Amino acid sequence: MALKVLSVASEAVPLIKTGGLADVVGALPGALAPHGVAMTTLLPGYPAVVQSLKQRRAVFAWDSLLGTPARLLAGKLDGGHPLLVLDAPSLFARAGAPYTDAAGLDWGDNWQRFAALGRAAADIAGGALVQRKKTQRFDLVHAHDWQGGMAAAYLRLAPFGGKEGRIPSVVTIHNMAFQGWFGADIFPRLGLPDAAWSLDGVEYHGGVSLLKAGLACAHAVTTVSPTYAREIRSSSFGMGLEGLIIARGDAVHGILNGIDTQVWNPSADPYLSQPYGRRTLEKRIANKRALEAEFGLDEDDGPVFIVISRLTWQKGMDVLPEVLDHLVGIGARLALLGSGDAQIEQALSRAAARHPGRIGIRIGYDEDLSHRMQGGGDAILVPSRFEPCGLTQLYGLAYGCIPVVTRTGGLADTVIDANPAALAAGCATGVQFDGVGYDSLAAALTRTVALYQDRAVWERIQNNGMKCDFSWKASGAAYADLYRSLTA
Ligand SMILES: Nc1ncnc2c1ncn2[C@@H]1O[C@H](COP(=O)(O)OP(=O)(O)O[C@H]2O[C@H](CO)[C@@H](O)[C@H](O)[C@H]2O)[C@@H](O)[C@H]1O
């Protein structure tokens, strides 16, 4: 019989996306189905999500879910996978982004919005709703990041009628930097027993961390690459939670993200002017010409680097502007798509103004354009200071857009550096470098341009990357094995 899993998250493609979390949550049901796992996804009822439902069929209503009325709507995700939507208008029906208002400031009631999501998940999985026969019983709850973390905490610390306490939970860390920390004043409003205010409960540095609560209470913790799973045991990457990660010992697993190979397939990508495959790489040139035109870049034979990223410190984007004179100096060009930190946006715009025809910047978020960039760019630059997994380098590998990445987290796990040994062995897939700073980045750019100048070598590297299987096949199996080990 299929294992029934409730996946709880704050975003999922194609309904709502601010970053890589949405790609992963949206892909998981399809990745797990071949392994006998039936996954239902629970999302907050943001306007875009509620509007996407063809019929708004309410399957349950709470008079008070952490103090606010709420309904549970049922629908379908892409691929026909079941979707549940927490329709709590006072928490989610508002203009702005999922976590921030129009001015970019965190919503003041984020604790309540996502604690309510966790409480709802616990009720759905095995408590109130099951008892009233409003939903099926679930065998396991899989919660994502701090926004989902409270599901594990409610299941363990405040079970409804004792039933949910028996349901195992998995919490996945997509980014340790976001911990959902709030002041101690929220504790009495969470509806948890007093004993939950403790080291192995929700308390963290005198307040409440929704992520810490999840990590402490889940039966298993996963993160999205083996290297990041090791890195978060150290103070440099654990962001204060390294002690807890070490204490959780064998319960912490690193399972690499996959990519949706239907959506990210250069031979059938509707956004490309010219689809192509591993054996027809020469066709990429049409996409490169289109990309140059779209970004106002000069047309020439030199390499075009691309960047598709949140413009933040994590992603090393504060250092990028400094290195752009060097990039232009060695005959390369840059097409960048991103948004984030205002200072970084300004520094990039100044660099673009200094180098017309060589640096093209697009501030904003544009999914279709990101496909065209992978299909026309020569190399994708990912200079992250830390990177739990990273998806853009995987899309780059699939598209023959060679990743140039820091040797950290999932970037270290997915790219094989074109050092002399790897080139001789014929297995290189990209360029890796250590540390995010002017010197390391400039050296990596220089090395990439040198590789580009040898067409045979470059095409070999492109080919090696395109041959890699970063589909969900292996990782879907790994999650299914983990679920079974917890439910056996
Ligand atoms: N301006 C823009 N326009 C269009 N598309 C844009 C864009 N900026 C970013 N994107 C897209 O957003 C996604 C970003 O995913 P990443 O995995 O690279 O990072 P993120 O930090 O969001 O995710 C966190 O969660 C994921 C999932 O686990 C981890 O891989 C990662 O390491 C972790 O930091 C990609 O699909 C990318 O193409």
The ligand as an SDF file (V2000), in Angstrom:
LIG
                    3D

 38 41  0  0  0  0  0  0  0  0999 V2000
   15.6630   36.8030  -10.6210 N   0  0  0  0  0  0  0  0  0  0  0  0
   15.2970   35.5630  -10.9000 C   0  0  0  0  0  0  0  0  0  0  0  0
   14.4810   35.3020  -11.9410 N   0  0  0  0  0  0  0  0  0  0  0  0
   14.0930   34.0320  -12.2220 C   0  0  0  0  0  0  0  0  0  0  0  0
   14.4560   32.9640  -11.5000 N   0  0  0  0  0  0  0  0  0  0  0  0
   15.2550   33.1780  -10.4480 C   0  0  0  0  0  0  0  0  0  0  0  0
   15.7240   34.4620  -10.0930 C   0  0  0  0  0  0  0  0  0  0  0  0
   16.4990   34.3520   -8.9930 N   0  0  0  0  0  0  0  0  0  0  0  0
   16.5210   33.0520   -8.6780 C   0  0  0  0  0  0  0  0  0  0  0  0
   15.7630   32.3410   -9.5450 N   0  0  0  0  0  0  0  0  0  0  0  0
   15.4590   30.9130   -9.5010 C   0  0  0  0  0  0  0  0  0  0  0  0
   15.1640   30.5970   -8.1330 O   0  0  0  0  0  0  0  0  0  0  0  0
   15.7550   29.3430   -7.8180 C   0  0  0  0  0  0  0  0  0  0  0  0
   16.8650   29.5750   -6.8170 C   0  0  0  0  0  0  0  0  0  0  0  0
   17.2050   28.3530   -6.2790 O   0  0  0  0  0  0  0  0  0  0  0  0
   18.5690   28.0790   -5.5250 P   0  0  0  0  0  0  0  0  0  0  0  0
   18.5650   26.6570   -5.1660 O   0  0  0  0  0  0  0  0  0  0  0  0
   19.6930   28.5030   -6.3830 O   0  0  0  0  0  0  0  0  0  0  0  0
   18.5980   29.0740   -4.2810 O   0  0  0  0  0  0  0  0  0  0  0  0
   17.7000   29.5030   -3.0080 P   0  0  0  0  0  0  0  0  0  0  0  0
   18.6730   30.2030   -2.1670 O   0  0  0  0  0  0  0  0  0  0  0  0
   16.5010   30.2280   -3.4400 O   0  0  0  0  0  0  0  0  0  0  0  0
   17.2130   28.1540   -2.3450 O   0  0  0  0  0  0  0  0  0  0  0  0
   17.4800   27.4590   -1.1030 C   0  0  0  0  0  0  0  0  0  0  0  0
   16.7620   26.2110   -1.2440 O   0  0  0  0  0  0  0  0  0  0  0  0
   17.1670   25.4660   -2.3760 C   0  0  0  0  0  0  0  0  0  0  0  0
   16.2520   24.2590   -2.4700 C   0  0  0  0  0  0  0  0  0  0  0  0
   16.5750   23.2770   -1.5470 O   0  0  0  0  0  0  0  0  0  0  0  0
   18.6260   25.0900   -2.2990 C   0  0  0  0  0  0  0  0  0  0  0  0
   19.0130   24.4720   -3.5230 O   0  0  0  0  0  0  0  0  0  0  0  0
   19.4900   26.3320   -2.0660 C   0  0  0  0  0  0  0  0  0  0  0  0
   20.8440   25.9540   -1.8580 O   0  0  0  0  0  0  0  0  0  0  0  0
   18.9470   27.1310   -0.8900 C   0  0  0  0  0  0  0  0  0  0  0  0
   19.7100   28.3210   -0.6580 O   0  0  0  0  0  0  0  0  0  0  0  0
   16.2250   28.7480   -9.1240 C   0  0  0  0  0  0  0  0  0  0  0  0
   15.1860   28.0360   -9.7120 O   0  0  0  0  0  0  0  0  0  0  0  0
   16.5520   30.0010   -9.9480 C   0  0  0  0  0  0  0  0  0  0  0  0
   16.5160   29.7590  -11.3250 O   0  0  0  0  0  0  0  0  0  0  0  0
  1  2  1  0
  2  3  1  0
  2  7  2  0
  3  4  2  0
  4  5  1  0
  5  6  2  0
  6  7  1  0
  6 10  1  0
  7  8  1  0
  8  9  2  0
  9 10  1  0
 10 11  1  0
 11 12  1  0
 11 37  1  0
 12 13  1  0
 13 14  1  0
 13 35  1  0
 14 15  1  0
 15 16  1  0
 16 17  2  0
 16 18  1  0
 16 19  1  0
 19 20  1  0
 20 21  2  0
 20 22  1  0
 20 23  1  0
 23 24  1  0
 24 25  1  0
 24 33  1  0
 25 26  1  0
 26 27  1  0
 26 29  1  0
 27 28  1  0
 29 30  1  0
 29 31  1  0
 31 32  1  0
 31 33  1  0
 33 34  1  0
 35 36  1  0
 35 37  1  0
 37 38  1  0
M  END
$$$$
